[in-house]
Amino acid sequence: MKFKSCSISLLVALLFSATVFAASDEKLDHDYSILSVFVQPSISFIGFTEREYFQDAIDTIYYGFKATAVNSAESLNVAKQDFQKVNFCFPITAGIQWQFREDQFLSAGIGFIYDNESVVLTDRKSNTHSYKYTLQGVPLFLEYRLALPKNFITLSTGGLFSIAVRWYWTLPGTEIYTTWGKLEAENSPFGAGFGVSVGYLFATWNNFKLYGDIGFNSISVKSNKPFSSIVPNGPDEKAKWNLGGIQLQIRGSFGLWNKPKPKDDDDDDDDDGEGKKPKVKIIDDTKKDSVKVDSVKVAAQDSAKIDTSAVRDTTIKQDSIATMQDSAKIDTSVVQDSAKVADSLKTAVQDSAGTAPKNAPAPQGAPQKSADPANVKSKGD
């Protein structure tokens, strides 16, 4: 269990380091490595259904301890652990990869599979007994990987998808060894199984790349010996088991030989401009026509804007003229009303003057009229 905890911690650390140090904003259209080496740690859930033989053996031993207890106190001392119901381990693989054609890769690699399962039983006298079985495999494989171009399938953040198929062979060292014995596998020259996976290039840093894969593999092996030779009460027929299953893996590859990457125009520009040929732009006739059409459209839009502004100015002027006319009408009506008031006052004054008595005394302080010279007599007369 301590080994598995360390392996999990190592894998998490690898993922974190890859995210921090290997992540890049560079978006690759292709993997430009021609020859590269890789290391591939993974998590594998092994489809080892024969684990039930070992669990049955542990149960048999446990009930035997229970049966030998002479009293309840000794019976309480008897205890057991059960084997895990799922076999998972952390295989590691290394190999070499060759890109023989753009986006097509051939790889050869070798791996190591190790899964140790152990339990502890306590007898009636509190003595502990350890039992274990270990699955071990040394697979050799050939792989064909096809990188899917970006114009076919990709994510918005960039990167490359890929699919891979493998064919496995097993080498000496593929075996099961337990507390009761050892079972070696036969290594057939025709192979032991296959594997398929889907991968994604999620991080790059210079010539270093990280792929994440998920897939399934089947590595079926057999032996000339039966399971009864390595586990009590096991079957007597020849043993067969599988070291494959669902697998999650991270491949870190380093390019030893790489194709030159295509350079962008911005990268080729120098500040001094020396030693460079002038760039010649070739304009297609169809593009010229489209440019002309666009120019006509822009001119029409500008003309429409000018006409609209002119109409707006005319409208504003008409509104101001109408306002001035209304003001003039108001001023004329005021003048007319003032003239009418003056006429009425004049008429009233004349009427009052005509109706006044002839002998009425002139108001005090009013100027007196001079006497008629014809009626004025001198002193001599």
C-alpha positions in Angstrom: 0.0 0.0 0.0 2.9 2.3 0.7 4.2 1.7 -2.8 0.9 2.6 -4.3 0.6 5.8 -2.3 4.1 6.9 -3.5 3.2 6.1 -7.1 0.0 8.2 -6.9 2.0 11.1 -5.4 4.6 10.8 -8.1 1.9 10.8 -10.8 0.2 13.8 -9.4 3.5 15.6 -9.1 4.2 14.8 -12.7 0.9 16.2 -13.8 1.4 19.4 -11.8 5.0 19.9 -13.1 3.8 19.3 -16.7 1.1 21.9 -16.3 3.4 24.5 -14.8 6.6 24.1 -16.7 5.6 22.5 -20.0 2.5 24.5 -20.8 2.9 26.9 -23.7 0.8 29.4 -25.6 2.2 28.0 -28.8 -0.5 26.2 -30.9 1.0 23.5 -33.0 -0.6 22.5 -36.3 1.7 19.4 -36.5 4.2 17.5 -34.4 7.5 18.4 -36.1 9.6 15.7 -34.4 11.1 13.2 -36.8 12.8 11.0 -34.2 12.0 11.2 -30.5 12.2 9.2 -27.3 9.4 9.0 -24.8 8.6 7.9 -21.2 5.0 7.0 -20.4 3.7 6.5 -16.8 0.1 5.4 -16.5 -2.6 4.1 -14.3 -4.0 0.7 -15.3 -7.1 -1.1 -14.0 -6.2 -4.8 -14.7 -8.9 -7.2 -15.7 -7.6 -10.0 -13.5 -10.7 -12.0 -12.7 -8.7 -14.9 -11.2 -8.3 -12.8 -8.0 -11.2 -14.8 -6.6 -9.0 -17.9 -6.2 -6.8 -16.0 -3.8 -9.7 -14.6 -1.9 -11.2 -18.0 -1.5 -7.8 -19.2 -0.1 -7.8 -16.4 2.5 -11.4 -17.2 3.5 -10.5 -20.8 4.0 -7.5 -20.0 6.2 -9.6 -17.6 8.2 -12.4 -20.1 8.9 -9.7 -22.6 9.9 -8.3 -20.2 12.5 -11.8 -19.7 13.8 -12.4 -23.4 14.1 -9.3 -23.9 16.2 -10.3 -21.4 18.8 -11.1 -23.1 22.1 -13.1 -20.2 23.6 -14.8 -16.9 22.7 -11.7 -14.9 23.7 -9.5 -16.8 21.2 -12.3 -16.5 18.6 -12.3 -12.7 19.0 -8.5 -12.7 18.3 -9.0 -14.2 14.9 -9.2 -11.4 12.2 -8.5 -11.0 8.5 -8.1 -8.6 5.7 -9.6 -9.1 2.2 -7.9 -8.6 -1.1 -9.0 -5.6 -3.1 -11.8 -6.2 -5.5 -10.1 -4.1 -8.2 -6.5 -4.6 -9.4 -5.0 -1.3 -10.3 -1.3 -0.5 -10.8 1.1 2.0 -12.3 2.8 0.6 -15.3 5.7 2.6 -16.9 6.8 2.4 -20.5 9.7 3.8 -22.5 10.5 3.8 -26.2 11.4 5.5 -29.4 9.1 7.2 -32.0 9.6 7.8 -35.7 7.5 10.1 -37.9 7.8 8.4 -41.3 5.2 10.7 -42.9 3.5 13.9 -41.8 1.2 13.1 -38.8 2.0 9.4 -38.9 4.2 7.8 -36.3 5.7 4.4 -35.6 6.8 3.6 -32.1 8.5 0.7 -30.4 8.6 0.4 -26.6 8.9 -1.8 -23.6 7.0 -1.6 -20.4 6.9 -3.0 -16.9 3.7 -4.0 -15.0 3.8 -4.6 -11.3 0.8 -5.2 -9.0 1.3 -6.5 -5.5 -1.7 -7.5 -3.3 -1.1 -8.5 0.3 -3.3 -9.2 3.3 -2.7 -10.0 7.0 -4.5 -12.6 9.1 -4.5 -13.0 12.8 -4.9 -16.5 14.4 -6.4 -17.4 17.8 -3.2 -16.6 19.7 -2.9 -13.1 18.1 -0.1 -14.2 15.8 -0.1 -12.5 12.4 0.3 -14.2 9.0 0.9 -12.4 5.8 -0.3 -13.7 2.4 0.2 -12.1 -1.0 0.2 -12.5 -4.8 2.0 -10.4 -7.3 1.2 -9.8 -11.0 4.2 -9.0 -13.1 4.5 -8.3 -16.8 7.1 -7.2 -19.3 5.3 -6.2 -22.4 7.0 -5.3 -25.7 4.9 -3.4 -28.2 4.7 -1.8 -31.7 2.5 1.2 -32.1 1.0 3.2 -35.0 -0.2 6.7 -34.1 -2.1 9.0 -36.4 -2.3 12.7 -35.5 -5.5 14.3 -36.6 -4.9 17.7 -38.3 -6.4 20.8 -36.8 -8.7 21.4 -39.8 -10.3 18.0 -39.0 -10.8 18.1 -35.2 -9.4 20.3 -32.5 -10.1 22.4 -29.4 -10.3 26.2 -29.2 -7.1 26.2 -27.1 -5.1 24.5 -29.7 -3.2 21.1 -29.7 -3.6 17.9 -31.6 -5.7 14.9 -31.2 -4.3 11.4 -32.1 -5.4 7.8 -32.2 -3.1 4.9 -31.6 -3.2 1.1 -32.1 -0.7 -1.3 -30.5 0.3 -5.0 -30.7 1.9 -6.6 -27.7 4.3 -9.4 -27.0 5.4 -10.6 -23.6 9.0 -11.1 -22.5 10.6 -13.3 -19.8 9.6 -11.9 -16.4 5.9 -12.1 -17.1 4.6 -14.2 -14.2 2.6 -14.5 -11.0 4.4 -15.3 -7.8 2.6 -15.8 -4.5 3.2 -17.0 -0.9 2.7 -20.5 -2.1 4.6 -20.6 -5.4 5.4 -19.1 -8.8 3.7 -19.3 -12.2 5.6 -18.3 -15.3 3.9 -17.3 -18.5 4.6 -18.6 -22.0 5.9 -16.0 -24.4 4.4 -16.6 -27.8 6.2 -15.1 -30.9 2.8 -14.3 -32.5 2.0 -11.8 -29.7 -0.2 -11.6 -26.7 -2.8 -8.9 -27.4 -3.7 -5.4 -28.7 -4.4 -1.9 -27.5 -6.2 1.2 -28.7 -6.2 4.7 -27.3 -7.1 8.3 -28.0 -4.6 11.0 -27.1 -4.3 14.8 -27.0 -1.2 17.0 -27.1 -2.0 19.3 -24.2 1.4 20.9 -23.5 4.6 21.7 -25.3 7.9 23.3 -24.3 10.5 23.7 -27.0 11.1 20.1 -28.2 9.4 18.5 -25.2 5.7 17.5 -25.6 3.1 15.9 -23.3 0.3 13.7 -24.6 -2.6 12.5 -22.5 -4.1 9.2 -23.6 -7.0 7.0 -22.5 -7.6 3.6 -23.9 -8.0 -0.1 -23.5 -5.5 -3.0 -23.9 -5.7 -6.7 -23.6 -2.5 -8.7 -22.8 -3.6 -12.3 -22.5 -1.0 -14.9 -21.3 -1.1 -18.5 -20.3 1.2 -21.0 -18.5 1.8 -24.8 -18.6 1.1 -24.9 -14.9 -2.3 -24.7 -13.1 -3.3 -22.2 -10.5 -3.4 -25.0 -8.0 0.4 -24.8 -7.9 0.4 -21.3 -6.6 -2.9 -21.0 -4.5 -4.6 -23.6 -2.3 -7.7 -25.1 -3.8 -7.0 -23.5 -7.2 -8.2 -25.0 -10.5 -6.1 -27.8 -12.0 -6.3 -26.7 -15.6 -3.6 -24.7 -17.2 -3.6 -21.1 -16.0 -4.6 -18.2 -18.1 -4.9 -14.5 -17.1 -5.0 -11.0 -18.5 -2.7 -8.1 -17.7 -4.7 -5.6 -19.7 -7.6 -3.3 -18.9 -8.6 0.4 -19.0 -5.5 2.6 -19.0 -4.9 6.3 -18.5 -1.4 7.4 -19.5 0.7 10.5 -20.0 3.5 10.4 -22.6 6.3 12.8 -22.4 8.4 12.8 -25.6 11.6 14.7 -26.5 12.5 15.3 -30.1 16.0 14.3 -31.0 15.6 15.2 -34.6 13.1 17.8 -35.7 11.9 19.3 -38.9 12.2 23.1 -39.1 9.1 24.9 -38.1 7.5 27.3 -40.7 8.2 30.9 -39.8 5.6 33.6 -39.7 6.1 36.8 -41.7 6.3 38.8 -38.5 9.2 36.7 -37.3 11.1 37.2 -40.5 11.0 41.0 -40.4 14.2 42.6 -39.2 14.4 46.1 -37.7 17.2 47.3 -40.1 15.7 45.7 -43.1 19.1 44.7 -44.5 19.6 41.6 -46.6 15.9 41.2 -47.5 14.2 41.2 -50.8 11.3 43.5 -51.3 8.0 41.7 -51.1 5.9 41.7 -54.2 2.2 41.5 -53.8 0.2 39.7 -56.5 -3.4 40.8 -56.7 -5.9 38.6 -58.4 -8.3 40.2 -60.9 -11.2 38.7 -59.1 -10.0 40.4 -55.9 -9.7 43.7 -57.9 -13.4 43.4 -58.9 -14.3 42.7 -55.3 -12.3 45.7 -54.2 -14.1 47.9 -56.8 -17.5 46.6 -55.6 -16.5 47.3 -52.0 -15.4 50.8 -53.0 -18.7 51.5 -54.8 -20.6 50.3 -51.7 -18.5 52.5 -49.4 -19.0 55.5 -51.7 -22.8 54.9 -51.8 -22.9 54.6 -48.1 -20.9 57.9 -47.7 -23.3 59.6 -50.2 -26.3 58.4 -48.3 -24.8 59.7 -45.1 -24.2 63.2 -46.8 -27.7 63.3 -48.2 -29.1 62.4 -44.9 -27.1 65.2 -43.2 -28.3 67.6 -45.9 -31.9 66.6 -45.3 -31.4 67.0 -41.6 -29.9 70.6 -42.1 -32.8 71.5 -44.4 -35.3 70.3 -41.9 -33.7 72.3 -39.1 -33.7 75.5 -41.3 -37.3 75.0 -42.2 -38.2 74.6 -38.6 -36.3 77.8 -37.7 -38.0 79.7 -40.5 -41.4 78.5 -39.3 -40.6 79.6 -35.8 -39.5 83.1 -37.1 -42.8 83.4 -39.1 -44.8 82.5 -36.0 -42.9 85.1 -34.1 -43.5 87.7 -36.8 -47.2 86.8 -36.8 -47.3 87.3 -33.0 -45.5 90.7 -33.3 -47.9 91.9 -36.0 -50.9 90.9 -34.0 -49.5 92.8 -31.0 -49.0 95.9 -33.1 -52.5 95.7 -34.6 -54.0 95.3 -31.1 -52.0 98.4 -29.9 -53.2 100.5 -32.9 -56.8 99.5 -32.2 -56.4 100.5 -28.5 -54.9 103.9 -29.6 -57.8 104.5 -32.0 -60.4 103.7 -29.3 -58.7 106.1 -26.9 -58.7 108.9 -29.5 -62.3 108.4 -30.3 -63.2 108.5 -26.6 -61.3 111.8 -26.2 -63.0 113.4 -29.2 -66.4 112.4 -27.9 -65.7 113.8 -24.5 -64.6 117.1 -26.0 -67.7 117.5 -28.1 -70.2 117.0 -25.3 -68.5 119.4 -22.8 -70.6 122.7 -22.0 -69.5 125.9 -23.7 -69.5 128.1 -20.6 -67.8 125.6 -18.4 -65.0 127.1 -16.6 -61.6 126.2 -17.8 -59.8 124.0 -15.5 -57.5 125.6 -13.0 -54.1 126.1 -14.3 -55.1 125.6 -17.9 -53.9 128.2 -20.4 -56.5 130.9 -21.3 -57.3 131.8 -24.9 -56.6 135.2 -26.1 -59.6 137.5 -26.8 -60.8 138.1 -30.3 -59.3 141.4 -31.5 -62.6 142.4 -33.0 -64.4 142.4 -29.7 -61.7 144.2 -27.7 -62.4 148.0 -27.2 -59.7 150.5 -26.6 -60.0 153.1 -23.9 -60.6 155.8 -26.4 -63.8 154.3 -27.6 
